[in-house]
């Protein structure tokens, strides 16, 4: 089951169904965005095996051209366009049910976007290093217990850990 009330933090245990939900969403996005898609990846905590996550499916899409981004198609599929939302070069679309329960976050980027590269590295590194994934999961549980009604504070609390993991990932995978 996907969905978290807007601005709230609810965590659930890892669910193998998230991968199946990603495949459904990926196919839907390929239909909507068609030949403007370069690649699509399941990202965020629902893509990291064994950790707790807000049950919101995060999908990163690399597109060829912002001008060809099918805003109408996304809106027809019940995705609300939210702009960059503080991440330069990202087009964020959110699917909600019952008005305020977020189920999907679709992050669209142009090729070679640094934010996109970092999201991919973060997931890859944690999936390959379970000790760090466990630390991340434990930190998320503590933050959620302190900030269940404040998603911004919850997200801010994860920032230093995420930055350190991205540095480790760049070093390990030797990317710039």
PyMOL commands that set and color helices and strands:
alter all, ss='L'
color gray80, all
select helices_A, chain A and resi 17-36+45-47+66-68+71-76+114-128+130-146+151-173
alter helices_A, ss='H'
color red, helices_A
select strands_A, chain A and resi 4-5+11-12+37-43+53-54+57-63+79-81+90-97+101-110
alter strands_A, ss='S'
color yellow, strands_A
deselect
rebuild
show_as cartoon
